[in-house]
């Protein structure tokens, strides 16, 4: 793959990562049933693992994501516009995070 093609793919992935709606990589999901007891150590550990693979983690309560199960603190990467873009990023994340997965959803924010 040429450097230009690789740079284009990375630019697409980075541009997609500013979306609120699309395909998210879930790097960590930690029980917090009433959103009052964030699992800070687990969130930090998952976030550091994501960064080791060169991706930017984001964390919040799962209730703030449409289509996510409630009652968790989540560490995510994304969102990506297409599932194919998310799969490319997932391959990059897998060496650093034990069981990451792709989840479609929309971040509702504050």
N, C-alpha and C positions, 0 to 999 in steps of 0.2 A: 504494500500500500504506500502510495506517495505521501510525502510530508504534507502536501496541500490537501489531499483527501482526508488525512488524519486530522488536520487542523479544522477542516470543515465539520467533521463528525463531532469533534470536541466543542466547537462553537454551537452546533445544534443542541447538543446535550446541555451545555451551560445555559443557553437561551431558554430551553424548555424548563430548566430547573427553577425559573422565576414564576412559573404558572401556579395557580391555586387549584386547578382542576386538571386531572389527568391520571397518570400512573405513578404511584409512589413506591419506593423501595422501603420496606419496613426492616430496619436493622435491629430493632429491639422493641419489645412490648412487655410492660411490667404492670402487674395488678395494682390498681389504685381505685377500688370500687366507688368511692364517693368524691374522688378528685381532691382530697384533703391531705394525702400523705405521699407526695411524690417520692419515687425511689431514686434519690439523687445519685447514689453511688453507682447504681446500674445504668442510669442515664449517662453519667460521665464516662463509664467504661465503654458503653456502646458508641457514644459520640467519638471517643478517642480512636476506637477501632475503625470507624468510618473514615476519619481523617487520615489514618495510616494508609488507606487506599486512595488518597487524593480526592475524596469527595467531601462535600459540605453537609454535615448533619443538621437537622432541625428537630426540635422536640416540643411536644405539647400534649395536652390531654386528648385521648382518642375521641371524646365526645365532640370535639371541635372539627372533626372530619366526617362529612357525609359518607355513609357506607362502611365506616369502621365500627367495630363493636365498642360499646361504651365500657368504661371502668378500667382503663389502662393509661399509663404514661407511654407514649410512643416516641421512638427515635426514627426519623424518616429521612430520605433523600428524595428530592424531586420538587415538584411533579414533572413528569415527562409527558410530552404531547401524545406520543404513541407508545404502545406496548413494546414495539421493536426497539425504540430508543431506551426504554426502561430495561430491556433484556441486555443491551450492550453495557449499560451501567451496572446491572446486576452481576455480570461476569467479572467486572472490575472489582466489585465489592466482596464477592465470595471468598477470596483468599484471606480477608481480614475479619469477616463476620461469620459466625458459625452457621446460621440458618436464615439468611435474609430471604425475603419473598416480595413479590409484586402485588400491590393492592390498588385497585381503581378507587378514586374518591375525590372529594372536593374539600379543601380546607376552608372553613367558615370564618376563621380569624377570631378576633376578640368579640 
